[in-house]
Amino acid sequence: MVLVHIKRDPLHNVLGFSCEGHADYAEKGADIICAAISTLTMSTILSLQQLTKLTLKIKKNSDKGWLECNWDNIPTEKEHANLIVAVMIIGLKDIAAQYPAYLKVSEVEV
């Protein structure tokens, strides 16, 4: 199962996210759940890099199925970051609703 944790500050601004585990829906290279999650998370990182002035702190280990992306709360960029990550969350929650045995999305206050 893949676990995605969205990190928010007390004012509900997104400060990062982590993704860990393997979906194990199908064999490596044919796992549509894994591919969908990877596409959403990596597109989000690319969008944050290209569309905001945030400095991202990215850690990943593809073999272990682990990705973490965090950033400092910059007041002028929080709206952009919240919107970009909201698109990812909508997509991930839709996948989790269709395949609850393979993906869980949670939001935590940090």
C-alpha positions in Angstrom: 0.0 0.0 0.0 1.1 3.6 -0.7 0.7 6.1 2.1 0.7 9.8 1.2 0.9 12.4 4.0 0.1 16.0 3.2 1.8 18.4 5.7 0.0 21.6 6.7 0.7 24.4 9.1 -1.9 25.5 11.7 -3.4 27.9 9.1 -3.9 25.0 6.7 -1.2 26.0 4.3 0.6 23.1 2.7 4.3 22.8 3.7 5.1 19.5 1.9 4.2 15.9 1.4 5.6 12.5 1.6 4.8 9.3 -0.3 5.9 5.8 0.9 5.4 2.2 -0.1 4.5 0.3 -3.1 1.0 -0.2 -4.5 1.6 -3.9 -5.5 -1.4 -3.7 -7.8 0.5 -5.4 -10.6 4.0 -6.4 -11.6 6.7 -3.7 -11.8 6.3 -1.8 -15.1 2.5 -2.7 -15.3 1.3 -1.2 -12.1 -1.2 1.5 -13.1 -1.8 2.6 -9.5 1.9 3.2 -9.0 2.2 5.0 -12.3 -0.7 7.3 -11.5 0.7 8.2 -8.1 4.1 8.8 -9.5 2.7 11.0 -12.3 0.7 13.2 -9.8 3.5 13.6 -7.3 6.3 14.3 -9.8 4.1 16.7 -11.8 3.4 18.5 -8.6 7.1 18.8 -7.8 7.8 20.0 -11.3 5.0 22.6 -11.1 6.2 23.9 -7.8 9.7 24.2 -9.2 8.7 26.0 -12.4 5.7 28.1 -11.2 6.8 29.2 -7.8 9.8 30.8 -6.1 9.9 28.0 -3.4 13.1 26.2 -2.6 12.1 22.6 -2.5 13.8 20.0 -0.2 13.4 16.7 -2.1 14.5 13.3 -0.8 13.7 10.1 -2.6 14.5 6.4 -2.9 12.7 4.8 -5.8 13.7 1.3 -4.9 12.1 1.6 -1.5 9.2 3.6 -2.9 9.8 6.7 -0.8 9.6 10.4 -1.7 9.5 13.5 0.5 9.1 17.1 -0.7 9.1 20.0 1.8 9.4 23.8 1.6 9.4 26.8 3.9 6.2 28.8 4.1 6.9 31.9 2.0 3.9 34.3 2.3 4.0 35.4 -1.3 4.0 31.8 -2.6 1.6 30.0 -0.3 -1.5 30.6 -2.5 0.3 29.1 -5.5 1.7 26.2 -3.5 -1.7 25.4 -2.0 -3.4 25.4 -5.4 -0.8 23.3 -7.1 -0.9 20.7 -4.3 -4.7 20.8 -4.2 -4.7 19.4 -7.7 -2.5 16.6 -6.6 -4.7 15.9 -3.6 -7.8 15.7 -5.7 -6.2 13.2 -8.0 -4.8 11.1 -5.2 -8.1 11.0 -3.3 -9.9 9.9 -6.4 -7.5 7.1 -6.9 -7.8 6.2 -3.2 -11.6 6.1 -3.5 -11.4 3.7 -6.4 -8.6 1.6 -5.1 -8.7 1.8 -1.2 -6.6 -1.3 -0.7 -3.7 0.3 -2.6 -3.5 4.0 -1.6 -4.3 6.0 1.6 -4.1 9.8 1.7 -3.9 11.7 5.0 -3.3 15.3 6.1 -1.3 16.1 9.2 -0.6 19.4 10.9 3.1 20.1 11.6 
